[in-house]
């Protein structure tokens, strides 16, 4: 006995996201949806920030050096080298 199917309506942007998520042109939207990871609970800012609690703070000197290096960075003259 085969599985049934259901027709659903989705917005244009959701449709485009599903299309981009396909691994190959013949992958069905059902396969894309099955690969999805669905949280049982709504995300919260606290849950998102929790892993960052143990990250050491970066000093102002390091941030200044990174910013100076970023400003000085230039693309190569030959983008293929």
Helices and strands as residue ranges (DSSP letters): H 12-21, H 29-35, H 45-50, G 51-54, H 60-72
